[in-house]
């Protein structure tokens, strides 16, 4: 099931699950500005720092 996340400041887009890890570049975004739309989607969030 896809989930909406911020891809730029206050702009939400869908991301889609896969069997392998994916990554994406989010230029001009700070870590604190990244959001997951967990009001409309039932998701658990785990934060991972490289």
C-alpha positions in Angstrom: 0.0 0.0 0.0 1.5 3.4 -0.9 2.0 6.1 1.7 2.3 9.9 1.3 5.5 11.6 2.4 7.0 15.0 2.0 9.3 15.2 -1.1 9.8 19.0 -0.7 8.7 21.5 1.8 5.0 20.8 2.6 4.5 18.9 -0.7 3.3 15.3 -0.2 3.7 12.5 -2.8 3.1 8.8 -2.8 5.9 6.3 -2.2 5.3 2.7 -3.1 6.5 -0.4 -1.2 8.9 -2.9 -2.8 10.7 -6.1 -1.8 14.0 -4.3 -1.7 15.1 -1.0 0.0 14.9 2.1 -2.0 16.3 5.6 -1.5 15.5 9.0 -2.9 17.2 12.4 -2.9 15.3 15.2 -1.2 17.2 18.3 -2.2 16.8 21.5 0.0 15.0 19.5 2.7 16.2 19.2 6.3 15.7 16.0 8.3 13.2 17.8 10.6 11.1 18.8 7.6 10.4 15.3 6.4 6.9 14.1 7.3 4.8 11.0 6.8 1.0 11.4 6.4 0.1 9.2 9.3 -3.3 10.8 9.7 -4.7 9.3 6.5 -2.6 6.1 6.6 -2.1 3.6 9.4 1.6 3.1 9.4 4.3 2.5 12.0 7.3 4.7 11.8 10.9 3.7 12.7 13.7 6.3 12.3 16.9 5.0 10.9 20.1 7.1 10.8 22.9 6.1 8.6 
